[in-house]
Amino acid sequence: MEELSCIGELNSLGIKTNGATTNDPDIRISSVRYFLNSMIDGQPAYLLSREGCPVLRKGFINGYVFKR
């Protein structure tokens, strides 16, 4: 069985995904910030499951630190 990259995996699930064109932290952080700050009909556009994504949730709260 061929191992897929994370982008390949998302694309195989029907989630159109492209690789980043840069690793510039400011650009990458601002692209995530845009989606996290988006609202639809007065409700957050992005919901993250506490039970389903505990590691990702921890990273968004305070567990991820960009080392300079």
mmJSON file of the N, C-alpha and C atoms, coordinates in Angstrom:
{"data_MODEL":{"atom_site":{
"group_PDB":["ATOM","ATOM","ATOM","ATOM","ATOM","ATOM","ATOM","ATOM","ATOM","ATOM","ATOM","ATOM","ATOM","ATOM","ATOM","ATOM","ATOM","ATOM","ATOM","ATOM","ATOM","ATOM","ATOM","ATOM","ATOM","ATOM","ATOM","ATOM","ATOM","ATOM","ATOM","ATOM","ATOM","ATOM","ATOM","ATOM","ATOM","ATOM","ATOM","ATOM","ATOM","ATOM","ATOM","ATOM","ATOM","ATOM","ATOM","ATOM","ATOM","ATOM","ATOM","ATOM","ATOM","ATOM","ATOM","ATOM","ATOM","ATOM","ATOM","ATOM","ATOM","ATOM","ATOM","ATOM","ATOM","ATOM","ATOM","ATOM","ATOM","ATOM","ATOM","ATOM","ATOM","ATOM","ATOM","ATOM","ATOM","ATOM","ATOM","ATOM","ATOM","ATOM","ATOM","ATOM","ATOM","ATOM","ATOM","ATOM","ATOM","ATOM","ATOM","ATOM","ATOM","ATOM","ATOM","ATOM","ATOM","ATOM","ATOM","ATOM","ATOM","ATOM","ATOM","ATOM","ATOM","ATOM","ATOM","ATOM","ATOM","ATOM","ATOM","ATOM","ATOM","ATOM","ATOM","ATOM","ATOM","ATOM","ATOM","ATOM","ATOM","ATOM","ATOM","ATOM","ATOM","ATOM","ATOM","ATOM","ATOM","ATOM","ATOM","ATOM","ATOM","ATOM","ATOM","ATOM","ATOM","ATOM","ATOM","ATOM","ATOM","ATOM","ATOM","ATOM","ATOM","ATOM","ATOM","ATOM","ATOM","ATOM","ATOM","ATOM","ATOM","ATOM","ATOM","ATOM","ATOM","ATOM","ATOM","ATOM","ATOM","ATOM","ATOM","ATOM","ATOM","ATOM","ATOM","ATOM","ATOM","ATOM","ATOM","ATOM","ATOM","ATOM","ATOM","ATOM","ATOM","ATOM","ATOM","ATOM","ATOM","ATOM","ATOM","ATOM","ATOM","ATOM","ATOM","ATOM","ATOM","ATOM","ATOM","ATOM","ATOM","ATOM","ATOM","ATOM","ATOM","ATOM","ATOM","ATOM","ATOM","ATOM","ATOM","ATOM"],
"id":[1,2,3,4,5,6,7,8,9,10,11,12,13,14,15,16,17,18,19,20,21,22,23,24,25,26,27,28,29,30,31,32,33,34,35,36,37,38,39,40,41,42,43,44,45,46,47,48,49,50,51,52,53,54,55,56,57,58,59,60,61,62,63,64,65,66,67,68,69,70,71,72,73,74,75,76,77,78,79,80,81,82,83,84,85,86,87,88,89,90,91,92,93,94,95,96,97,98,99,100,101,102,103,104,105,106,107,108,109,110,111,112,113,114,115,116,117,118,119,120,121,122,123,124,125,126,127,128,129,130,131,132,133,134,135,136,137,138,139,140,141,142,143,144,145,146,147,148,149,150,151,152,153,154,155,156,157,158,159,160,161,162,163,164,165,166,167,168,169,170,171,172,173,174,175,176,177,178,179,180,181,182,183,184,185,186,187,188,189,190,191,192,193,194,195,196,197,198,199,200,201,202,203,204],
"type_symbol":["N","C","C","N","C","C","N","C","C","N","C","C","N","C","C","N","C","C","N","C","C","N","C","C","N","C","C","N","C","C","N","C","C","N","C","C","N","C","C","N","C","C","N","C","C","N","C","C","N","C","C","N","C","C","N","C","C","N","C","C","N","C","C","N","C","C","N","C","C","N","C","C","N","C","C","N","C","C","N","C","C","N","C","C","N","C","C","N","C","C","N","C","C","N","C","C","N","C","C","N","C","C","N","C","C","N","C","C","N","C","C","N","C","C","N","C","C","N","C","C","N","C","C","N","C","C","N","C","C","N","C","C","N","C","C","N","C","C","N","C","C","N","C","C","N","C","C","N","C","C","N","C","C","N","C","C","N","C","C","N","C","C","N","C","C","N","C","C","N","C","C","N","C","C","N","C","C","N","C","C","N","C","C","N","C","C","N","C","C","N","C","C","N","C","C","N","C","C","N","C","C","N","C","C"],
"label_atom_id":["N","CA","C","N","CA","C","N","CA","C","N","CA","C","N","CA","C","N","CA","C","N","CA","C","N","CA","C","N","CA","C","N","CA","C","N","CA","C","N","CA","C","N","CA","C","N","CA","C","N","CA","C","N","CA","C","N","CA","C","N","CA","C","N","CA","C","N","CA","C","N","CA","C","N","CA","C","N","CA","C","N","CA","C","N","CA","C","N","CA","C","N","CA","C","N","CA","C","N","CA","C","N","CA","C","N","CA","C","N","CA","C","N","CA","C","N","CA","C","N","CA","C","N","CA","C","N","CA","C","N","CA","C","N","CA","C","N","CA","C","N","CA","C","N","CA","C","N","CA","C","N","CA","C","N","CA","C","N","CA","C","N","CA","C","N","CA","C","N","CA","C","N","CA","C","N","CA","C","N","CA","C","N","CA","C","N","CA","C","N","CA","C","N","CA","C","N","CA","C","N","CA","C","N","CA","C","N","CA","C","N","CA","C","N","CA","C","N","CA","C","N","CA","C","N","CA","C","N","CA","C","N","CA","C","N","CA","C"],
"label_alt_id":[null,null,null,null,null,null,null,null,null,null,null,null,null,null,null,null,null,null,null,null,null,null,null,null,null,null,null,null,null,null,null,null,null,null,null,null,null,null,null,null,null,null,null,null,null,null,null,null,null,null,null,null,null,null,null,null,null,null,null,null,null,null,null,null,null,null,null,null,null,null,null,null,null,null,null,null,null,null,null,null,null,null,null,null,null,null,null,null,null,null,null,null,null,null,null,null,null,null,null,null,null,null,null,null,null,null,null,null,null,null,null,null,null,null,null,null,null,null,null,null,null,null,null,null,null,null,null,null,null,null,null,null,null,null,null,null,null,null,null,null,null,null,null,null,null,null,null,null,null,null,null,null,null,null,null,null,null,null,null,null,null,null,null,null,null,null,null,null,null,null,null,null,null,null,null,null,null,null,null,null,null,null,null,null,null,null,null,null,null,null,null,null,null,null,null,null,null,null,null,null,null,null,null,null],
"label_comp_id":["MET","MET","MET","GLU","GLU","GLU","GLU","GLU","GLU","LEU","LEU","LEU","SER","SER","SER","CYS","CYS","CYS","ILE","ILE","ILE","GLY","GLY","GLY","GLU","GLU","GLU","LEU","LEU","LEU","ASN","ASN","ASN","SER","SER","SER","LEU","LEU","LEU","GLY","GLY","GLY","ILE","ILE","ILE","LYS","LYS","LYS","THR","THR","THR","ASN","ASN","ASN","GLY","GLY","GLY","ALA","ALA","ALA","THR","THR","THR","THR","THR","THR","ASN","ASN","ASN","ASP","ASP","ASP","PRO","PRO","PRO","ASP","ASP","ASP","ILE","ILE","ILE","ARG","ARG","ARG","ILE","ILE","ILE","SER","SER","SER","SER","SER","SER","VAL","VAL","VAL","ARG","ARG","ARG","TYR","TYR","TYR","PHE","PHE","PHE","LEU","LEU","LEU","ASN","ASN","ASN","SER","SER","SER","MET","MET","MET","ILE","ILE","ILE","ASP","ASP","ASP","GLY","GLY","GLY","GLN","GLN","GLN","PRO","PRO","PRO","ALA","ALA","ALA","TYR","TYR","TYR","LEU","LEU","LEU","LEU","LEU","LEU","SER","SER","SER","ARG","ARG","ARG","GLU","GLU","GLU","GLY","GLY","GLY","CYS","CYS","CYS","PRO","PRO","PRO","VAL","VAL","VAL","LEU","LEU","LEU","ARG","ARG","ARG","LYS","LYS","LYS","GLY","GLY","GLY","PHE","PHE","PHE","ILE","ILE","ILE","ASN","ASN","ASN","GLY","GLY","GLY","TYR","TYR","TYR","VAL","VAL","VAL","PHE","PHE","PHE","LYS","LYS","LYS","ARG","ARG","ARG"],
"label_asym_id":["A","A","A","A","A","A","A","A","A","A","A","A","A","A","A","A","A","A","A","A","A","A","A","A","A","A","A","A","A","A","A","A","A","A","A","A","A","A","A","A","A","A","A","A","A","A","A","A","A","A","A","A","A","A","A","A","A","A","A","A","A","A","A","A","A","A","A","A","A","A","A","A","A","A","A","A","A","A","A","A","A","A","A","A","A","A","A","A","A","A","A","A","A","A","A","A","A","A","A","A","A","A","A","A","A","A","A","A","A","A","A","A","A","A","A","A","A","A","A","A","A","A","A","A","A","A","A","A","A","A","A","A","A","A","A","A","A","A","A","A","A","A","A","A","A","A","A","A","A","A","A","A","A","A","A","A","A","A","A","A","A","A","A","A","A","A","A","A","A","A","A","A","A","A","A","A","A","A","A","A","A","A","A","A","A","A","A","A","A","A","A","A","A","A","A","A","A","A","A","A","A","A","A","A"],
"label_entity_id":["1","1","1","1","1","1","1","1","1","1","1","1","1","1","1","1","1","1","1","1","1","1","1","1","1","1","1","1","1","1","1","1","1","1","1","1","1","1","1","1","1","1","1","1","1","1","1","1","1","1","1","1","1","1","1","1","1","1","1","1","1","1","1","1","1","1","1","1","1","1","1","1","1","1","1","1","1","1","1","1","1","1","1","1","1","1","1","1","1","1","1","1","1","1","1","1","1","1","1","1","1","1","1","1","1","1","1","1","1","1","1","1","1","1","1","1","1","1","1","1","1","1","1","1","1","1","1","1","1","1","1","1","1","1","1","1","1","1","1","1","1","1","1","1","1","1","1","1","1","1","1","1","1","1","1","1","1","1","1","1","1","1","1","1","1","1","1","1","1","1","1","1","1","1","1","1","1","1","1","1","1","1","1","1","1","1","1","1","1","1","1","1","1","1","1","1","1","1","1","1","1","1","1","1"],
"label_seq_id":[1,1,1,2,2,2,3,3,3,4,4,4,5,5,5,6,6,6,7,7,7,8,8,8,9,9,9,10,10,10,11,11,11,12,12,12,13,13,13,14,14,14,15,15,15,16,16,16,17,17,17,18,18,18,19,19,19,20,20,20,21,21,21,22,22,22,23,23,23,24,24,24,25,25,25,26,26,26,27,27,27,28,28,28,29,29,29,30,30,30,31,31,31,32,32,32,33,33,33,34,34,34,35,35,35,36,36,36,37,37,37,38,38,38,39,39,39,40,40,40,41,41,41,42,42,42,43,43,43,44,44,44,45,45,45,46,46,46,47,47,47,48,48,48,49,49,49,50,50,50,51,51,51,52,52,52,53,53,53,54,54,54,55,55,55,56,56,56,57,57,57,58,58,58,59,59,59,60,60,60,61,61,61,62,62,62,63,63,63,64,64,64,65,65,65,66,66,66,67,67,67,68,68,68],
"pdbx_PDB_ins_code":[null,null,null,null,null,null,null,null,null,null,null,null,null,null,null,null,null,null,null,null,null,null,null,null,null,null,null,null,null,null,null,null,null,null,null,null,null,null,null,null,null,null,null,null,null,null,null,null,null,null,null,null,null,null,null,null,null,null,null,null,null,null,null,null,null,null,null,null,null,null,null,null,null,null,null,null,null,null,null,null,null,null,null,null,null,null,null,null,null,null,null,null,null,null,null,null,null,null,null,null,null,null,null,null,null,null,null,null,null,null,null,null,null,null,null,null,null,null,null,null,null,null,null,null,null,null,null,null,null,null,null,null,null,null,null,null,null,null,null,null,null,null,null,null,null,null,null,null,null,null,null,null,null,null,null,null,null,null,null,null,null,null,null,null,null,null,null,null,null,null,null,null,null,null,null,null,null,null,null,null,null,null,null,null,null,null,null,null,null,null,null,null,null,null,null,null,null,null,null,null,null,null,null,null],
"Cartn_x":[0.846,0.0,0.887,0.593,1.386,1.011,2.03,1.8,1.557,0.486,0.151,0.714,1.04,1.402,0.124,0.238,-0.967,-1.814,-1.179,-1.926,-2.624,-1.915,-2.513,-3.686,-3.562,-4.64,-5.878,-5.695,-6.827,-7.481,-6.664,-7.213,-7.996,-7.516,-8.22,-9.568,-9.713,-10.982,-11.904,-11.462,-12.281,-12.07,-11.047,-10.731,-9.589,-9.916,-8.907,-7.839,-6.617,-5.502,-4.29,-3.586,-2.34,-1.235,-0.038,1.109,1.403,2.064,2.44,3.495,3.413,4.409,5.606,5.483,6.573,6.511,7.623,7.651,7.808,7.568,7.637,6.593,7.03,6.094,4.985,5.294,4.271,3.151,3.496,2.493,1.673,2.33,1.611,0.694,1.162,0.338,-0.853,-0.642,-1.752,-2.806,-2.409,-3.406,-4.278,-3.72,-4.518,-5.38,-4.805,-5.531,-6.8,-6.707,-7.866,-9.036,-8.799,-9.871,-10.364,-9.472,-9.886,-10.727,-10.551,-11.306,-12.549,-12.823,-13.991,-15.273,-16.359,-17.673,-18.665,-19.641,-20.735,-22.036,-22.85,-24.116,-23.909,-22.833,-22.566,-21.993,-21.677,-21.104,-19.71,-18.838,-17.5,-17.571,-16.764,-16.732,-15.911,-15.064,-14.176,-14.482,-14.845,-15.089,-14.104,-13.558,-12.567,-13.061,-13.178,-13.69,-12.689,-13.129,-12.294,-11.919,-12.903,-12.663,-11.959,-12.308,-11.774,-10.39,-9.995,-8.705,-7.982,-7.713,-7.12,-5.727,-4.912,-3.549,-3.58,-4.38,-4.5,-5.078,-6.078,-6.696,-5.662,-4.861,-3.829,-2.839,-2.488,-1.575,-2.148,-3.45,-4.087,-4.195,-4.405,-4.583,-3.252,-2.255,-0.977,0.169,-0.069,0.965,1.957,1.644,2.562,3.352,4.653,5.524,6.488,6.519,7.448,8.827,9.761,11.124,11.912,12.416,13.196,14.641],
"Cartn_y":[-1.188,0.0,1.246,2.17,3.396,4.363,4.934,5.906,7.279,7.939,9.259,10.347,11.477,12.644,13.191,14.106,14.677,15.389,16.026,16.699,15.656,14.58,13.508,12.868,12.706,12.125,13.018,14.311,15.237,15.255,15.3,15.291,14.014,12.869,11.599,11.582,12.404,12.514,13.571,14.206,15.213,16.621,16.806,18.133,18.688,19.618,20.14,20.883,20.433,20.964,21.148,22.236,22.494,22.708,22.381,22.614,24.098,24.445,25.845,26.268,27.503,28.023,28.605,28.737,29.306,28.754,28.805,28.453,29.701,30.875,32.132,32.073,32.106,31.96,33.01,34.248,35.301,34.994,34.538,34.216,33.002,31.985,30.768,31.036,31.802,32.126,32.982,33.955,34.823,34.047,33.03,32.246,31.442,30.933,30.221,31.216,32.34,33.365,33.801,33.935,34.329,33.374,32.08,31.102,31.027,31.189,31.137,32.342,33.456,34.664,34.851,33.922,34.034,33.647,34.338,34.058,33.8,32.937,32.677,32.852,33.791,34.096,34.327,35.03,35.373,34.244,33.121,31.972,31.678,31.086,30.761,29.836,30.134,29.307,28.044,28.041,26.912,26.381,25.114,24.464,23.318,23.175,22.14,21.276,19.993,19.068,18.854,19.052,18.821,17.343,16.469,15.031,14.476,14.974,14.417,14.904,16.09,16.682,17.281,16.499,17.087,17.679,17.056,17.563,18.875,18.915,20.146,21.266,20.934,21.937,22.502,21.619,22.069,22.999,22.655,23.507,24.887,24.951,26.25,27.042,26.375,27.08,27.624,26.738,27.242,26.257,25.098,24.082,24.234,25.09,25.27,26.546,26.428,27.593,27.571,28.644,28.758,29.082,28.178,28.391,29.208,30.334,31.199,30.792],
"Cartn_z":[0.0,0.0,0.0,-0.9,-1.01,0.097,0.72,1.791,1.182,1.608,1.094,1.995,1.382,2.173,2.806,3.726,4.345,3.29,2.32,1.248,0.374,0.043,-0.738,-0.021,1.276,2.079,2.058,2.267,2.237,0.862,-0.196,-1.554,-1.82,-1.314,-1.522,-0.813,0.209,0.939,0.338,-0.744,-1.407,-0.889,-0.064,0.471,-0.375,-1.292,-2.209,-1.422,-1.583,-0.813,-1.711,-1.52,-2.234,-1.216,-1.59,-0.719,-0.583,0.493,0.719,-0.291,-0.724,-1.66,-0.927,0.39,1.183,2.604,3.293,4.709,5.576,5.004,5.754,6.874,8.138,9.259,9.273,8.911,8.939,7.95,6.77,5.761,6.189,6.705,7.11,8.3,9.272,10.441,10.037,9.162,8.763,7.976,7.229,6.496,7.457,8.527,9.536,10.308,10.662,11.421,10.678,9.354,8.558,8.796,8.699,8.864,10.304,11.255,12.662,13.052,12.361,12.679,11.817,10.92,10.039,10.766,10.407,10.986,9.855,10.111,9.184,9.957,9.531,10.219,11.715,12.08,13.473,14.307,13.679,14.388,13.839,14.661,14.163,12.951,11.933,10.726,10.948,11.96,12.23,13.618,13.694,14.973,15.132,16.318,16.584,17.736,17.489,18.495,19.623,20.83,22.005,22.104,21.865,21.976,20.74,19.558,18.319,17.936,18.413,18.011,19.211,20.254,21.457,21.242,20.4,20.185,19.404,18.346,17.56,18.414,19.217,20.1,21.081,21.665,22.604,21.892,20.658,19.909,19.672,19.35,19.129,20.426,21.538,22.809,23.331,23.489,24.007,23.859,23.273,23.218,22.089,21.109,19.976,20.186,20.09,20.22,19.05,18.289,17.173,17.738,17.534,18.039,17.026,17.454,16.564,16.556],
"occupancy":[1.0,1.0,1.0,1.0,1.0,1.0,1.0,1.0,1.0,1.0,1.0,1.0,1.0,1.0,1.0,1.0,1.0,1.0,1.0,1.0,1.0,1.0,1.0,1.0,1.0,1.0,1.0,1.0,1.0,1.0,1.0,1.0,1.0,1.0,1.0,1.0,1.0,1.0,1.0,1.0,1.0,1.0,1.0,1.0,1.0,1.0,1.0,1.0,1.0,1.0,1.0,1.0,1.0,1.0,1.0,1.0,1.0,1.0,1.0,1.0,1.0,1.0,1.0,1.0,1.0,1.0,1.0,1.0,1.0,1.0,1.0,1.0,1.0,1.0,1.0,1.0,1.0,1.0,1.0,1.0,1.0,1.0,1.0,1.0,1.0,1.0,1.0,1.0,1.0,1.0,1.0,1.0,1.0,1.0,1.0,1.0,1.0,1.0,1.0,1.0,1.0,1.0,1.0,1.0,1.0,1.0,1.0,1.0,1.0,1.0,1.0,1.0,1.0,1.0,1.0,1.0,1.0,1.0,1.0,1.0,1.0,1.0,1.0,1.0,1.0,1.0,1.0,1.0,1.0,1.0,1.0,1.0,1.0,1.0,1.0,1.0,1.0,1.0,1.0,1.0,1.0,1.0,1.0,1.0,1.0,1.0,1.0,1.0,1.0,1.0,1.0,1.0,1.0,1.0,1.0,1.0,1.0,1.0,1.0,1.0,1.0,1.0,1.0,1.0,1.0,1.0,1.0,1.0,1.0,1.0,1.0,1.0,1.0,1.0,1.0,1.0,1.0,1.0,1.0,1.0,1.0,1.0,1.0,1.0,1.0,1.0,1.0,1.0,1.0,1.0,1.0,1.0,1.0,1.0,1.0,1.0,1.0,1.0,1.0,1.0,1.0,1.0,1.0,1.0],
"B_iso_or_equiv":[0.0,0.0,0.0,0.0,0.0,0.0,0.0,0.0,0.0,0.0,0.0,0.0,0.0,0.0,0.0,0.0,0.0,0.0,0.0,0.0,0.0,0.0,0.0,0.0,0.0,0.0,0.0,0.0,0.0,0.0,0.0,0.0,0.0,0.0,0.0,0.0,0.0,0.0,0.0,0.0,0.0,0.0,0.0,0.0,0.0,0.0,0.0,0.0,0.0,0.0,0.0,0.0,0.0,0.0,0.0,0.0,0.0,0.0,0.0,0.0,0.0,0.0,0.0,0.0,0.0,0.0,0.0,0.0,0.0,0.0,0.0,0.0,0.0,0.0,0.0,0.0,0.0,0.0,0.0,0.0,0.0,0.0,0.0,0.0,0.0,0.0,0.0,0.0,0.0,0.0,0.0,0.0,0.0,0.0,0.0,0.0,0.0,0.0,0.0,0.0,0.0,0.0,0.0,0.0,0.0,0.0,0.0,0.0,0.0,0.0,0.0,0.0,0.0,0.0,0.0,0.0,0.0,0.0,0.0,0.0,0.0,0.0,0.0,0.0,0.0,0.0,0.0,0.0,0.0,0.0,0.0,0.0,0.0,0.0,0.0,0.0,0.0,0.0,0.0,0.0,0.0,0.0,0.0,0.0,0.0,0.0,0.0,0.0,0.0,0.0,0.0,0.0,0.0,0.0,0.0,0.0,0.0,0.0,0.0,0.0,0.0,0.0,0.0,0.0,0.0,0.0,0.0,0.0,0.0,0.0,0.0,0.0,0.0,0.0,0.0,0.0,0.0,0.0,0.0,0.0,0.0,0.0,0.0,0.0,0.0,0.0,0.0,0.0,0.0,0.0,0.0,0.0,0.0,0.0,0.0,0.0,0.0,0.0,0.0,0.0,0.0,0.0,0.0,0.0],
"pdbx_formal_charge":[null,null,null,null,null,null,null,null,null,null,null,null,null,null,null,null,null,null,null,null,null,null,null,null,null,null,null,null,null,null,null,null,null,null,null,null,null,null,null,null,null,null,null,null,null,null,null,null,null,null,null,null,null,null,null,null,null,null,null,null,null,null,null,null,null,null,null,null,null,null,null,null,null,null,null,null,null,null,null,null,null,null,null,null,null,null,null,null,null,null,null,null,null,null,null,null,null,null,null,null,null,null,null,null,null,null,null,null,null,null,null,null,null,null,null,null,null,null,null,null,null,null,null,null,null,null,null,null,null,null,null,null,null,null,null,null,null,null,null,null,null,null,null,null,null,null,null,null,null,null,null,null,null,null,null,null,null,null,null,null,null,null,null,null,null,null,null,null,null,null,null,null,null,null,null,null,null,null,null,null,null,null,null,null,null,null,null,null,null,null,null,null,null,null,null,null,null,null,null,null,null,null,null,null],
"auth_seq_id":[1,1,1,2,2,2,3,3,3,4,4,4,5,5,5,6,6,6,7,7,7,8,8,8,9,9,9,10,10,10,11,11,11,12,12,12,13,13,13,14,14,14,15,15,15,16,16,16,17,17,17,18,18,18,19,19,19,20,20,20,21,21,21,22,22,22,23,23,23,24,24,24,25,25,25,26,26,26,27,27,27,28,28,28,29,29,29,30,30,30,31,31,31,32,32,32,33,33,33,34,34,34,35,35,35,36,36,36,37,37,37,38,38,38,39,39,39,40,40,40,41,41,41,42,42,42,43,43,43,44,44,44,45,45,45,46,46,46,47,47,47,48,48,48,49,49,49,50,50,50,51,51,51,52,52,52,53,53,53,54,54,54,55,55,55,56,56,56,57,57,57,58,58,58,59,59,59,60,60,60,61,61,61,62,62,62,63,63,63,64,64,64,65,65,65,66,66,66,67,67,67,68,68,68],
"auth_comp_id":["MET","MET","MET","GLU","GLU","GLU","GLU","GLU","GLU","LEU","LEU","LEU","SER","SER","SER","CYS","CYS","CYS","ILE","ILE","ILE","GLY","GLY","GLY","GLU","GLU","GLU","LEU","LEU","LEU","ASN","ASN","ASN","SER","SER","SER","LEU","LEU","LEU","GLY","GLY","GLY","ILE","ILE","ILE","LYS","LYS","LYS","THR","THR","THR","ASN","ASN","ASN","GLY","GLY","GLY","ALA","ALA","ALA","THR","THR","THR","THR","THR","THR","ASN","ASN","ASN","ASP","ASP","ASP","PRO","PRO","PRO","ASP","ASP","ASP","ILE","ILE","ILE","ARG","ARG","ARG","ILE","ILE","ILE","SER","SER","SER","SER","SER","SER","VAL","VAL","VAL","ARG","ARG","ARG","TYR","TYR","TYR","PHE","PHE","PHE","LEU","LEU","LEU","ASN","ASN","ASN","SER","SER","SER","MET","MET","MET","ILE","ILE","ILE","ASP","ASP","ASP","GLY","GLY","GLY","GLN","GLN","GLN","PRO","PRO","PRO","ALA","ALA","ALA","TYR","TYR","TYR","LEU","LEU","LEU","LEU","LEU","LEU","SER","SER","SER","ARG","ARG","ARG","GLU","GLU","GLU","GLY","GLY","GLY","CYS","CYS","CYS","PRO","PRO","PRO","VAL","VAL","VAL","LEU","LEU","LEU","ARG","ARG","ARG","LYS","LYS","LYS","GLY","GLY","GLY","PHE","PHE","PHE","ILE","ILE","ILE","ASN","ASN","ASN","GLY","GLY","GLY","TYR","TYR","TYR","VAL","VAL","VAL","PHE","PHE","PHE","LYS","LYS","LYS","ARG","ARG","ARG"],
"auth_asym_id":["A","A","A","A","A","A","A","A","A","A","A","A","A","A","A","A","A","A","A","A","A","A","A","A","A","A","A","A","A","A","A","A","A","A","A","A","A","A","A","A","A","A","A","A","A","A","A","A","A","A","A","A","A","A","A","A","A","A","A","A","A","A","A","A","A","A","A","A","A","A","A","A","A","A","A","A","A","A","A","A","A","A","A","A","A","A","A","A","A","A","A","A","A","A","A","A","A","A","A","A","A","A","A","A","A","A","A","A","A","A","A","A","A","A","A","A","A","A","A","A","A","A","A","A","A","A","A","A","A","A","A","A","A","A","A","A","A","A","A","A","A","A","A","A","A","A","A","A","A","A","A","A","A","A","A","A","A","A","A","A","A","A","A","A","A","A","A","A","A","A","A","A","A","A","A","A","A","A","A","A","A","A","A","A","A","A","A","A","A","A","A","A","A","A","A","A","A","A","A","A","A","A","A","A"],
"auth_atom_id":["N","CA","C","N","CA","C","N","CA","C","N","CA","C","N","CA","C","N","CA","C","N","CA","C","N","CA","C","N","CA","C","N","CA","C","N","CA","C","N","CA","C","N","CA","C","N","CA","C","N","CA","C","N","CA","C","N","CA","C","N","CA","C","N","CA","C","N","CA","C","N","CA","C","N","CA","C","N","CA","C","N","CA","C","N","CA","C","N","CA","C","N","CA","C","N","CA","C","N","CA","C","N","CA","C","N","CA","C","N","CA","C","N","CA","C","N","CA","C","N","CA","C","N","CA","C","N","CA","C","N","CA","C","N","CA","C","N","CA","C","N","CA","C","N","CA","C","N","CA","C","N","CA","C","N","CA","C","N","CA","C","N","CA","C","N","CA","C","N","CA","C","N","CA","C","N","CA","C","N","CA","C","N","CA","C","N","CA","C","N","CA","C","N","CA","C","N","CA","C","N","CA","C","N","CA","C","N","CA","C","N","CA","C","N","CA","C","N","CA","C","N","CA","C","N","CA","C","N","CA","C","N","CA","C","N","CA","C"],
"pdbx_PDB_model_num":[1,1,1,1,1,1,1,1,1,1,1,1,1,1,1,1,1,1,1,1,1,1,1,1,1,1,1,1,1,1,1,1,1,1,1,1,1,1,1,1,1,1,1,1,1,1,1,1,1,1,1,1,1,1,1,1,1,1,1,1,1,1,1,1,1,1,1,1,1,1,1,1,1,1,1,1,1,1,1,1,1,1,1,1,1,1,1,1,1,1,1,1,1,1,1,1,1,1,1,1,1,1,1,1,1,1,1,1,1,1,1,1,1,1,1,1,1,1,1,1,1,1,1,1,1,1,1,1,1,1,1,1,1,1,1,1,1,1,1,1,1,1,1,1,1,1,1,1,1,1,1,1,1,1,1,1,1,1,1,1,1,1,1,1,1,1,1,1,1,1,1,1,1,1,1,1,1,1,1,1,1,1,1,1,1,1,1,1,1,1,1,1,1,1,1,1,1,1,1,1,1,1,1,1]
}}}
